[in-house]
Amino acid sequence: MSWYQKMLVLVFGVIVIVITGCSAWMDGITPAFIDPIAIEYSGEKSTIFTPYTSLWDLRRIDRGLDYSYFNNQKDIARSLEDDQIRYKYLKEAMQINMLSAEELKSTLFSPEGGVMSLLLAGSGIGIGALAISKPSDKRRIVELTNGK
């Protein structure tokens, strides 16, 4: 590299550094307004002159706002996924319990089942018991016939 090329690279390097430094300095002194609710949502530390501060702080709060939004959306998506898993598990458990109850119902109340047989036998025994006269019934009949 010749001397002129080295000087040219050096001059361009200094220009880039000056422009970058001036840009950062300009952001630091450019006034900007930040909504206090945005500062609270972002979770960033507030500056001394809040809500009137610099463009640099505005950009910092904006990055914090994006980060908080991303975390909140991720938490909501995770909660939604947990709720869907819980719902599917409980729905399957309810269906299994419903099938079990339906099978028990068909077993108990079928014509060959236990409860229906007991009901039919019980009704026959009850009707038969009404047909049998008791000694107290005979006394009542006698009292009713003598009383006339």
Summary of the structure (lengths in Angstrom):
residues: 148
radius of gyration: 45.6
end to end distance: 148.2
largest distance: 151.3
contacts: 313
relative contact order: 0.05
helix: 80%
strand: 4%
